[in-house]
């Protein structure tokens, strides 16, 4: 029976004085849960077990890796960079290298005008020749004084014999004159020898001036202190340069990696341990190396203004210690020469087997 029909029947009953019928309640049908097939439940269980096993294995591998390796991305490539300068002031007459050019040790990089230095060298050589002549003259004076002394000695010996062996042969005055002549000859010889010593000293000074002028002249050739590549060239023909002025940089081909590890990572780190490296410039290539040495102080202690924990409010900060890593790279490797100072790297050190 529909709901409107029930309502009309109830009204009719009340109108007829009959008892009101009981209200009929409707309940929605109960929906039973759909039971999944046994095969599907088994697959879900296997999947959960696989995921759990993967998490356990991954965690175990991570723990082993963390136990055996320490790593840092605070690492850069380092190398010797020589600042080439001039020792003398002058005007650049010739530049023989270009930017990024490879040079050998002792190779001439540039030349200064050497005319002024050549004149100074000629003057020093002339002074040396004059000093040499003075030495020769002083030597002749010594020889003359020695001969005079010898003659005076003979005269004195004769006068001494005549005075003491032949009474009245010579007077006391003649003996005194012979002795005075001998004393004067001795003094003259001493003076001549002193003049010769002074002349030889002057000759040494002149020779040193010649050597100095020759050195100054040789400094007009600016040479490479070592093999490497030219960088930051700041010299052109016609430039006026001064002693100590940086003209160009020479990057040495020998490189290494400076890895700044936290102090909490150094407990088991030792020189000789193997290293794995990855450079940001070459992400597809893995490199190897070895720990060469650990710094004797933290990086902060080598700063221009090192911190002092005894001043101000103390805040504990984990310090970093530079570790030098030697890169295993053959000279004929395709990456030799492409890894340059300043590049960033990721360094992993195996601290346990």
C-alpha positions in Angstrom: 0.0 0.0 0.0 1.3 3.4 -0.9 1.9 6.2 1.7 -1.1 8.4 0.4 -3.4 5.4 0.7 -2.3 4.7 4.2 -2.9 8.4 5.2 -6.5 8.3 3.7 -7.3 5.0 5.5 -6.2 6.5 8.8 -8.4 9.5 8.4 -11.4 7.4 7.5 -10.9 5.3 10.6 -10.7 8.3 12.9 -13.9 9.6 11.3 -15.7 6.4 11.8 -14.7 6.3 15.5 -12.5 3.3 15.1 -9.2 2.8 16.8 -6.1 4.2 15.0 -4.0 1.4 13.4 -0.3 0.9 14.3 2.3 2.9 12.3 4.2 0.8 9.9 8.1 1.4 10.0 10.3 0.9 6.9 13.9 -0.2 7.2 16.4 0.0 4.4 17.8 -3.3 3.2 21.1 -4.3 4.9 24.0 -4.3 2.4 26.5 -7.0 3.0 30.3 -6.2 2.4 31.7 -7.6 -0.7 34.3 -10.2 0.1 37.5 -9.9 -2.1 38.7 -13.0 -3.7 41.4 -14.9 -1.8 43.9 -14.4 -4.7 43.6 -10.6 -4.4 44.2 -10.7 -0.6 47.2 -12.8 -1.2 48.7 -10.3 -3.7 48.1 -7.5 -1.3 50.0 -9.4 1.4 52.9 -10.2 -0.9 53.1 -6.5 -1.9 53.2 -5.3 1.7 55.9 -7.8 2.5 58.0 -6.7 -0.5 57.7 -3.1 0.5 58.6 -3.9 4.1 61.6 -5.9 2.9 62.7 -3.1 0.6 62.5 -0.6 3.5 64.5 -2.9 5.8 67.2 -3.6 3.1 67.4 0.0 2.2 67.8 1.0 5.8 70.4 -1.6 6.3 72.4 -0.5 3.3 72.1 3.1 4.3 73.4 2.2 7.8 76.3 0.3 6.3 77.1 3.2 4.0 76.9 5.7 6.8 79.1 3.5 9.0 81.8 2.9 6.3 81.8 6.3 4.5 81.8 10.0 5.3 81.1 12.6 2.7 80.9 16.3 2.1 80.0 18.6 -0.7 82.0 21.4 0.8 85.0 20.6 -1.4 86.8 22.4 -4.2 89.7 21.8 -6.5 93.0 23.5 -5.4 96.3 24.2 -7.2 99.3 26.4 -7.2 98.7 29.8 -8.8 101.9 31.8 -9.4 101.5 35.5 -9.7 104.2 36.6 -12.2 105.6 40.1 -11.7 108.6 42.1 -12.7 111.7 42.7 -10.6 112.6 46.0 -12.3 110.7 49.0 -13.6 110.6 49.4 -17.4 108.5 49.6 -20.5 107.1 46.4 -22.1 108.7 45.9 -25.5 107.4 42.4 -26.3 104.7 40.0 -25.1 105.2 36.4 -26.2 102.2 34.5 -24.7 98.4 34.6 -25.0 95.6 33.9 -22.5 95.2 30.2 -21.5 98.4 29.3 -23.3 100.4 26.4 -22.0 104.1 27.2 -21.2 107.1 25.4 -19.8 109.4 26.3 -16.9 111.9 29.0 -17.8 110.0 30.0 -21.0 110.2 33.8 -21.8 106.8 35.4 -21.3 107.6 39.0 -22.0 110.5 41.4 -22.5 111.2 44.9 -21.2 113.2 47.6 -23.0 116.8 46.9 -22.0 118.6 50.0 -23.4 118.8 51.9 -20.1 120.0 48.7 -18.3 122.7 48.2 -21.0 124.0 51.7 -20.4 124.2 51.1 -16.7 126.0 47.8 -17.3 128.6 49.5 -19.5 129.2 52.1 -16.8 129.7 49.4 -14.3 132.1 47.5 -16.5 134.1 50.7 -17.1 134.3 51.2 -13.3 135.5 47.7 -12.9 138.3 48.2 -15.5 139.4 51.3 -13.7 139.4 49.5 -10.3 141.5 46.7 -11.9 144.0 49.3 -13.1 144.2 50.7 -9.6 144.9 47.3 -8.2 147.8 46.9 -10.7 149.2 50.3 -9.8 148.9 49.5 -6.1 150.8 46.3 -6.6 153.6 48.2 -8.4 153.7 50.6 -5.5 154.1 47.7 -3.1 156.9 46.2 -5.1 158.7 49.6 -5.2 158.3 50.0 -1.5 159.6 46.5 -0.9 162.7 47.2 -3.0 163.3 50.5 -1.2 162.9 48.7 2.1 165.4 46.1 1.1 167.9 48.7 0.1 167.4 50.6 3.3 167.9 47.4 5.3 171.2 46.8 3.6 172.3 50.3 4.4 171.3 50.0 8.0 173.1 46.7 8.4 176.3 48.2 6.9 176.1 51.2 9.2 175.5 49.0 12.2 178.7 46.9 11.5 180.8 50.0 10.9 179.6 51.6 14.0 180.2 48.7 16.3 183.2 46.9 14.6 185.3 49.7 13.3 185.6 52.5 15.7 185.3 55.9 14.1 184.4 54.5 10.6 181.0 56.3 10.7 179.5 58.8 13.0 176.5 58.3 15.2 174.7 60.8 12.9 175.2 58.6 9.9 174.0 55.5 11.8 170.8 57.4 12.9 170.2 58.5 9.3 170.4 54.9 8.1 168.0 53.8 10.8 165.6 56.6 9.9 165.8 55.6 6.2 165.0 52.0 7.2 162.0 53.0 9.2 160.6 55.2 6.5 161.0 52.4 4.0 159.0 50.1 6.3 156.2 52.6 6.6 156.1 53.2 2.9 155.8 49.4 2.3 152.9 49.2 4.9 151.2 52.1 3.2 151.6 50.6 -0.2 150.1 47.3 1.0 147.2 49.1 2.6 146.6 51.0 -0.7 146.7 47.6 -2.5 144.1 46.1 -0.1 141.8 49.2 -0.7 142.2 48.9 -4.4 141.3 45.2 -4.4 138.3 46.0 -2.2 137.3 48.6 -4.7 137.7 46.1 -7.5 135.4 43.7 -5.7 132.8 46.5 -5.4 133.1 47.2 -9.1 132.7 43.6 -9.9 129.6 43.4 -7.7 128.2 46.4 -9.5 128.8 44.7 -12.8 127.1 41.6 -11.6 124.2 43.6 -10.3 123.8 45.5 -13.5 123.9 42.3 -15.5 121.2 40.8 -13.2 119.1 43.9 -13.7 119.5 43.6 -17.4 118.5 39.9 -17.3 115.4 40.8 -15.4 114.1 42.5 -18.5 113.2 39.0 -19.6 110.2 37.8 -17.7 110.2 34.0 -17.5 107.8 31.4 -16.3 108.7 30.1 -12.8 107.2 26.7 -13.6 105.2 24.9 -16.2 101.5 25.7 -16.4 98.8 27.7 -18.2 98.6 31.4 -18.5 95.6 33.2 -16.9 94.5 36.7 -16.1 97.1 38.3 -18.5 97.4 42.0 -17.7 100.4 43.0 -19.8 100.6 44.6 -23.3 103.3 46.2 -25.4 104.0 49.7 -24.3 102.8 49.3 -20.7 105.0 50.9 -18.0 105.4 48.3 -15.2 106.8 48.6 -11.7 108.6 46.0 -9.5 106.1 43.7 -7.8 103.3 44.5 -10.2 101.2 41.5 -11.1 101.4 40.9 -14.8 99.8 37.5 -15.2 98.9 34.3 -13.4 100.4 30.9 -14.0 98.4 27.9 -13.0 100.4 24.9 -12.1 99.2 21.6 -13.7 99.4 19.7 -10.4 96.0 19.8 -8.6 94.4 18.3 -5.5 91.0 18.5 -3.8 90.5 20.3 -0.5 87.5 18.8 1.3 86.2 20.6 4.4 84.9 17.9 6.6 83.0 18.6 9.9 85.1 17.9 13.0 82.5 15.2 13.9 83.4 13.2 10.8 87.2 13.0 11.5 87.2 10.4 14.3 88.2 7.5 11.9 89.8 9.4 9.1 93.4 8.7 8.3 95.9 9.5 5.5 95.9 6.8 2.9 92.2 6.0 3.0 90.5 5.6 -0.4 88.3 8.4 -1.7 85.5 8.6 -4.3 84.9 11.9 -6.0 82.3 13.5 -8.2 82.7 16.9 -9.9 79.8 19.1 -10.7 81.3 19.8 -14.1 81.5 16.1 -15.0 78.6 14.4 -13.3 78.8 11.3 -15.5 82.3 10.4 -14.6 83.4 8.9 -11.2 86.9 9.7 -10.0 89.0 8.1 -7.2 91.7 9.4 -5.0 93.4 9.0 -1.6 93.5 11.0 1.6 96.9 12.7 1.6 96.8 14.7 4.8 94.7 16.6 7.3 95.1 20.2 8.1 96.9 21.1 11.4 94.1 23.6 12.3 90.5 24.3 11.4 89.7 26.6 8.5 88.5 29.3 10.9 91.9 29.5 12.5 93.5 30.4 9.2 91.0 33.2 8.6 92.2 36.8 8.5 90.3 37.5 11.7 90.1 34.1 13.6 87.3 33.8 16.1 88.1 34.0 19.8 85.7 32.0 22.0 86.9 33.9 25.1 85.2 37.1 23.9 81.5 37.8 23.7 78.7 35.3 24.1 79.8 31.8 23.2 77.9 29.9 20.6 79.2 26.4 19.8 79.5 25.9 16.1 80.7 22.7 14.4 84.1 23.5 12.9 85.4 22.3 9.5 88.9 21.0 9.0 90.4 21.0 5.5 91.5 17.5 4.2 93.8 17.3 1.2 92.9 14.6 -1.3 95.2 13.5 -4.1 93.3 12.7 -7.3 94.1 9.5 -9.2 94.4 11.0 -12.7 96.8 9.9 -15.4 98.5 12.5 -17.5 96.9 11.0 -20.7 93.4 11.0 -19.2 90.8 12.9 -21.2 90.0 14.9 -18.1 93.6 15.9 -17.4 93.8 19.7 -17.8 90.0 20.0 -17.7 89.7 19.8 -13.9 90.9 23.3 -12.8 91.2 25.0 -9.4 88.0 26.4 -8.1 85.7 23.6 -9.3 83.2 22.1 -6.9 83.3 18.4 -5.9 81.5 15.8 -3.8 84.0 13.8 -1.7 83.4 10.4 0.0 86.0 8.8 2.2 85.9 5.2 3.1 86.8 5.1 6.8 86.1 1.4 7.3 86.4 -1.7 5.2 
